[in-house]
Amino acid sequence: MTLPVDHLSDIEFRRTGDTSLHLDVYRPRDVDGPLPAVVYLHGGGWARGSRTDYARDRLVPVAAAGMAVVSASYRFSDVAVWPAQLDDARAAVRYVIDHAAELDVDPARVGVWGASAGGHIATMLALDPERPPITAAVAFHAPSDLVALQTDARDPGAVVPPFAAGRPAPATPPEARLVGASAAGERLDALRAASPVAQVRPDAVPLLLVTGNRDAMMPLAQAFRLVTRLADAGVEHQLLIVDGATHEDPAFHSPAVLGAVHGWLTH
């Protein structure tokens, strides 16, 4: 597809075992660097999806506003269980920092951003004491409490997004598969360890949470629980609730939302 930004694709940033992981870079045209950068992680229940998902609607507008957006792949849960996905995100950020001159980005201004499962990984990276040096994080409609994800009540008027309508619920919830469990209710300690609400630290990087109030896949309770922990720890954060939005809603691609993302990552 023809894009209004420069696009570098299929750059290998990590090889682990038989798995090769790649990233794509979107840059504004005719803008001198070094640019601020963000590593983006896609959604898909930690088991599917692509680093090109929503590229035109989401990644390109943020890049065109004046920063490098680096969309990175990560291992799925059928290949490796948590924390492999966090390791892959760390490696993607380190690649951007180590290749800052080549990519024409500022190594001191690198953030992380993700949606759904990718938002969970981005949040965990923001809270990670072993993270590479990142400056800010953004998470779209991301789970924060994997133990409670199946039992949190739906919000009034919640809507199943079109991509999930009519799809039967998996026998094993995605978060269970993430930690190597074969059924709901198993490996609860691993689920807690992989939950952002259990990992909040005062030295976490500033975190912007963006979610909808009609999301049948991600109850607001998930965001509210994390916001409470962040506030108690004194972590800089904001919660942006997109009125009427369900999971991966087109409303997340509005100029207002993407402008907030760009502002948060570059402030």
Buried (B, 14 or more C-beta within 10 A) or exposed (E): EEBEBBBEEEBEBBEBEEBEBBBBBBBBEEBEBBBBBBBBBBBBBBBBBEBBBBBBEBBBBBBBBEBBBBBBBBBBBEBBBBBBBBBBBBBBBBBBBEBBEEBBBBBEBBBBBBBBBBBBBBBBBBBBEEBBEBBBBBBBBBBBBBBBBEEBEBBEEBBBBEEEEEEEEEEBBBBBBBBEBEEBEEBBEBBBBBBBBBBBEEEBBBBBBBBBBBBBBBBBBBBBBBBEBBEEBEBEBBBBBBEEBBBBBEBBBBEEBBEBBBEBBBE
